[in-house]
Amino acid sequence: MSAAPLDFESLHAALRAAGEGTRLRILALLAEADLTVSDLTKILRQSQPRISRHLKLLAEAGLVDRFREGSWAFYRLGERGSVADIAQALTARLDPADPVVMRDRGRLAAVRAARASSAQTYFSQHAAQWDRIRRLHVADAAVEGAIQAALADRPIRSFLDLGTGTGRILELFGPEIERGLGIDMSLDMLSLARARLERIGLKHCSVRQGDIYELPVPKDSFDVVVIHQVLHFLDDGARAVAEAARTLRPQGRLLVVDFAPHDLEFLREEHAHLRLGFAPETVSQWMDAAGLDVALHRVLPPEPGSDGKIAVSLWLARDPRVALAAVEREVA
């Protein structure tokens, strides 16, 4: 599909913003990774005020997007709209063997390595805790297989992962989607997820900090939204489901994966689980109240002979609205 035409002033502003050496280098770097001002000063060897001014011009022109994570601000190549298409087209035309591009990418690799090291340190410090909880429920491979099977009936273009954690669900679906976004409140988890996505080269997937009750995305944005092992941490699951439903496109799908009811009180006391699992009707009622049609509920019991004590449930619901494009095709 061709991009919508731009008015003269918008196109002129975009070209003027991109038509400067440092700013073009910034665009090329942001096409590879989400970066902060500090990252870019290390790579480009320029002062922070100068980099900030270049980013301000690029953001005002719509060529890059800016989003906050705690006290930091990350920048990413623009993803939506005709101006964003210009940024993507310009960076795609750059020769990867050009000396300037190669030098910048070499320094970018060093920044990424430092990120990955920091993320690995955090992961190592918490791995024992996570492994203990994972041994209590159905094996990850079985759960992931069930998630993929539940969403296998049609292609996915845009994918939203709420409470993305380490980014594993984005990794799972990354090869088959056009655009993926993970949202999490934890800066440590975002660091883990970003390092994972960079390591496996999923440039079309990104993560950012956000509140699951007030998602930083417009309505009707995603074909699929997944809430995986998140609701048991929340005090208002119904509100989270309703906010997730808001972001679905017509005929979009919401998949919730969480624990079935259990009695392991130590998870509440030691690991901040506010809910000890959910009855089938609980999440189904939340989906119904959000205006969605529940299409599937499935329970995965622990494997016989394993240490598992907790079953995992999946709920799948669809936005009942008919997509305009489908109606137009039918009329034609």
C-alpha positions in Angstrom: 0.0 0.0 0.0 1.4 3.4 -1.0 1.9 6.1 1.6 -0.6 8.9 1.8 0.5 12.2 0.1 2.0 14.9 2.2 1.3 18.6 2.1 4.2 20.8 0.9 5.1 22.2 4.4 5.2 18.7 6.0 7.4 17.3 3.2 9.7 20.3 3.2 10.1 20.1 7.0 10.9 16.4 6.9 13.5 16.8 4.1 15.1 19.8 5.8 15.3 17.9 9.1 16.9 14.8 7.5 19.2 16.8 5.2 22.0 17.4 7.6 24.9 15.0 8.2 24.5 14.3 11.9 20.8 14.0 11.7 21.0 11.5 8.8 23.5 9.5 10.9 21.0 9.6 13.8 18.2 8.3 11.6 20.5 5.4 10.4 21.3 4.5 14.0 17.6 4.6 15.1 16.7 2.3 12.3 18.9 -0.3 14.1 17.9 0.2 17.8 16.1 2.4 20.3 18.6 4.8 21.7 18.9 7.5 24.4 20.6 10.9 24.1 23.4 9.4 26.2 23.8 6.4 23.8 23.9 8.8 20.8 26.5 11.1 22.4 28.8 8.0 22.9 28.4 6.8 19.3 28.5 10.2 17.5 31.1 11.8 19.9 29.1 15.0 20.1 27.8 17.0 23.0 24.5 16.2 24.7 23.0 19.6 23.9 23.8 19.3 20.3 22.4 15.7 20.0 19.3 16.9 21.9 18.8 19.7 19.4 19.1 17.4 16.5 16.6 14.9 18.0 14.2 17.8 18.7 14.2 18.8 15.1 13.7 15.2 13.9 10.9 14.6 16.3 9.1 17.8 15.4 9.3 16.8 11.7 7.8 13.4 12.6 10.8 11.4 11.5 11.5 9.9 15.0 9.3 9.0 18.0 10.2 9.8 21.6 9.0 7.9 24.6 9.9 8.0 28.3 11.2 5.3 30.6 11.5 6.6 34.1 14.0 9.5 34.0 15.3 8.4 30.5 13.9 9.2 27.1 14.3 6.7 24.2 14.1 7.6 20.5 13.1 5.3 17.7 12.7 5.7 14.0 9.2 6.8 13.2 6.8 3.9 12.5 3.5 5.3 11.4 2.5 7.9 8.8 3.8 9.3 5.6 6.7 11.2 7.2 7.8 8.0 9.0 7.8 6.3 5.6 10.3 8.9 4.4 12.6 8.2 7.3 12.5 4.5 6.6 13.0 5.0 2.9 16.1 7.2 3.5 17.8 4.8 5.9 17.1 1.9 3.6 19.0 3.6 0.8 22.2 4.0 2.8 25.0 1.7 1.8 25.9 -0.5 4.8 29.5 -0.6 3.6 29.9 3.2 3.7 32.7 4.1 6.1 30.6 6.5 8.1 27.8 4.0 8.5 30.2 1.2 9.4 32.0 3.3 12.0 28.7 4.3 13.7 27.5 0.8 13.7 30.7 -0.4 15.3 30.2 2.1 18.1 26.5 1.1 18.3 27.7 -2.5 18.8 29.7 -1.5 21.9 26.7 0.3 23.4 24.6 -2.8 22.8 27.2 -5.0 24.4 27.2 -2.8 27.5 23.4 -3.0 27.7 23.4 -6.8 27.3 26.0 -7.2 30.1 23.9 -5.1 32.4 20.7 -7.1 31.6 22.5 -10.4 32.1 23.7 -9.3 35.5 20.1 -8.5 36.6 18.9 -11.8 35.0 21.6 -13.8 36.9 20.6 -12.2 40.2 17.0 -13.2 39.8 17.2 -16.4 37.8 16.8 -18.7 40.8 13.7 -16.9 41.9 12.1 -17.2 38.5 13.1 -20.8 38.1 11.4 -21.7 41.4 8.1 -20.3 40.2 8.4 -21.8 36.7 8.8 -25.3 38.2 5.4 -24.9 39.9 3.3 -24.6 36.7 3.0 -26.1 33.3 6.2 -26.2 31.2 6.9 -23.0 29.2 7.1 -25.0 26.0 3.6 -26.4 26.4 2.2 -22.9 27.3 3.9 -21.3 24.3 2.7 -24.0 22.0 -0.9 -23.4 23.2 -0.5 -19.7 22.7 0.7 -20.1 19.1 -2.1 -22.6 18.4 -4.7 -20.2 19.7 -3.6 -17.5 17.3 -2.7 -19.6 14.3 -5.9 -19.2 12.4 -4.9 -16.0 10.5 -1.9 -13.7 9.9 -0.9 -11.1 12.4 0.4 -7.7 11.3 0.6 -5.7 14.5 1.1 -7.3 17.9 1.0 -5.8 21.4 2.5 -7.7 24.4 1.4 -6.3 27.8 3.7 -6.9 30.7 6.3 -8.0 28.3 8.8 -9.0 30.9 11.9 -10.5 29.2 10.3 -10.1 25.8 9.9 -13.8 25.2 6.4 -13.5 23.7 7.7 -10.9 21.2 10.5 -13.3 20.4 8.0 -16.1 19.9 5.9 -14.2 17.4 8.5 -11.8 16.0 9.3 -13.8 12.8 5.7 -13.8 11.6 4.5 -10.3 12.4 5.1 -6.9 10.8 5.3 -4.8 13.9 5.5 -5.7 17.6 5.4 -3.6 20.8 6.0 -4.7 24.4 4.8 -2.6 27.3 6.1 -3.0 30.9 6.4 -0.8 34.0 9.7 -2.3 35.1 12.8 -0.6 33.8 14.8 -3.7 34.6 12.5 -5.9 32.6 12.6 -3.5 29.7 16.4 -3.7 29.7 16.2 -7.5 29.6 13.6 -7.4 26.8 15.5 -4.8 24.7 18.7 -6.8 25.0 16.9 -10.0 23.9 15.3 -8.3 20.9 18.6 -6.8 19.8 20.4 -10.0 20.2 18.1 -11.9 17.9 17.7 -9.0 15.4 14.0 -8.2 15.7 14.3 -4.6 14.5 10.5 -4.4 13.9 9.8 -5.1 17.5 10.3 -2.5 20.3 9.5 -2.1 24.0 8.6 0.9 26.1 7.5 1.8 29.6 3.8 2.2 30.1 0.9 1.7 32.5 -1.3 -1.3 31.6 -4.3 0.8 32.8 -3.5 3.7 30.5 -1.6 2.3 27.5 0.5 4.8 25.5 -1.1 3.7 22.2 -4.1 4.9 20.3 -7.3 2.9 20.0 -7.8 0.4 17.1 -4.0 -0.1 16.8 -3.3 -3.8 17.0 -4.5 -7.1 15.4 -3.5 -9.1 18.5 -3.0 -8.2 22.2 -1.5 -10.7 24.6 -1.6 -10.4 28.4 0.7 -13.3 29.6 1.0 -14.0 33.3 0.3 -10.4 34.3 -3.3 -10.3 35.7 -2.4 -12.0 39.0 -0.2 -9.0 39.9 -3.0 -6.5 39.3 -5.6 -5.2 41.7 -8.1 -4.4 38.8 -7.9 -7.1 36.1 -11.2 -6.0 34.6 -9.8 -2.5 33.9 -6.7 -3.9 32.3 -8.7 -6.2 30.0 -10.9 -3.2 29.0 -7.9 -1.1 28.2 -6.4 -3.9 26.2 -9.7 -4.2 24.3 -9.6 -0.5 23.4 -6.4 -1.0 21.4 -7.8 -3.8 19.3 -8.7 -3.2 15.6 -12.1 -4.5 14.4 -11.9 -8.3 14.4 -8.7 -8.1 16.5 -8.0 -10.7 19.2 -7.1 -10.6 22.9 -5.4 -13.6 24.4 -5.1 -13.8 28.2 -2.8 -16.4 29.8 -2.7 -16.8 33.5 -2.9 -19.3 36.4 -6.0 -21.3 37.1 -7.1 -21.1 40.8 -4.5 -22.5 43.3 -3.7 -22.3 47.0 0.0 -21.5 47.1 -0.1 -18.6 49.5 3.6 -18.1 49.5 3.3 -16.6 46.0 1.2 -13.8 47.5 3.4 -13.3 50.4 6.8 -13.6 48.7 6.2 -12.7 45.1 3.5 -10.0 45.1 0.8 -12.2 43.5 -2.4 -10.4 44.4 -4.6 -13.1 42.9 -4.1 -16.9 43.3 -5.3 -17.7 39.8 -8.6 -17.1 38.1 -11.8 -19.1 37.6 -12.8 -19.5 33.9 -15.9 -17.3 34.3 -13.9 -14.4 35.9 -11.8 -13.5 32.9 -14.6 -14.4 30.5 -16.9 -11.9 32.2 -14.2 -9.2 32.0 -13.8 -9.8 28.3 -17.6 -9.7 27.8 -17.9 -6.5 29.7 -15.2 -5.0 27.5 -17.4 -5.7 24.5 -15.5 -8.7 23.2 -16.8 -12.1 22.2 -15.1 -15.0 24.1 -14.1 -17.6 21.6 -11.9 -20.0 23.6 -11.1 -21.1 27.2 -8.6 -23.8 27.6 -6.9 -25.3 30.7 -3.4 -26.8 30.6 -2.8 -29.1 33.6 0.7 -29.8 35.0 2.4 -32.8 33.5 1.9 -36.0 35.5 5.0 -36.8 37.6 6.3 -33.2 37.5 6.7 -30.7 40.4 3.9 -28.6 38.9 1.0 -27.7 41.2 -0.6 -25.0 39.1 -2.6 -25.3 35.9 -2.5 -22.5 33.3 -5.6 -21.1 31.6 -5.9 -19.4 28.2 -8.8 -17.1 27.2 -9.2 -15.9 23.6 -11.7 -13.2 22.7 -12.4 -11.2 19.5 -13.5 -7.7 18.8 -16.9 -8.2 17.1 -16.7 -5.1 14.9 -16.5 -5.8 11.2 -13.4 -4.4 9.5 -14.2 -1.8 6.9 -11.9 -3.3 4.4 -13.7 -6.6 4.6 -17.1 -4.9 4.1 -15.8 -3.1 1.0 -14.4 -6.4 -0.5 -17.8 -8.1 0.1 -19.7 -5.2 -1.5 -17.3 -5.2 -4.5 
